[in-house]
Amino acid sequence: MREDNDKNKNIKKTVKTGITFGSALAMVISYTNWRSIIWAIIHGLMSWIYVIYYAIKY
């Protein structure tokens, strides 16, 4: 039982880290391209969706 609890904590921590990294990456890519804080925030909210879009498009 304890082993399952530890696995769940690790999964949650990994997902949270991935989401925050995706948001940061999206904001940096967006700001570099568009030079707009508003677009950077919007793209940061879209997170990995924008990162994948940018990788396919460019």
C-alpha positions in Angstrom: 0.0 0.0 0.0 2.8 2.4 0.9 4.5 1.6 -2.4 1.4 2.7 -4.4 1.2 5.9 -2.5 4.9 6.7 -3.3 4.3 6.0 -7.0 1.3 8.3 -7.0 3.3 11.1 -5.4 6.1 10.7 -7.9 3.7 10.7 -10.9 1.9 13.9 -9.6 5.3 15.6 -9.0 6.5 14.7 -12.5 3.3 15.9 -14.2 3.4 19.2 -12.3 7.0 19.7 -13.3 6.2 19.0 -16.9 3.3 21.4 -16.9 5.3 24.2 -15.4 8.2 23.6 -17.8 5.8 23.5 -20.7 4.3 26.8 -19.7 7.7 28.5 -19.3 8.9 27.1 -22.6 5.8 28.3 -24.4 6.2 31.8 -22.9 9.8 32.1 -23.9 9.2 30.9 -27.5 6.2 33.3 -27.8 8.0 36.3 -26.4 11.1 35.6 -28.6 8.9 35.5 -31.7 6.2 38.1 -31.1 7.8 40.5 -28.5 4.5 40.7 -26.7 3.9 40.0 -23.0 0.2 39.5 -23.7 0.8 36.8 -26.3 3.4 35.2 -24.0 0.8 34.9 -21.2 -1.8 33.5 -23.6 0.7 30.9 -25.0 1.9 30.1 -21.5 -1.7 29.2 -20.6 -1.9 26.9 -23.6 1.4 25.4 -22.5 2.5 22.3 -24.4 -0.2 22.8 -27.1 1.7 26.0 -28.3 5.1 24.3 -28.0 4.0 21.4 -30.2 2.3 23.8 -32.7 5.5 25.9 -32.9 7.6 22.8 -33.5 5.4 21.6 -36.3 4.9 25.0 -37.9 8.5 26.2 -37.8 
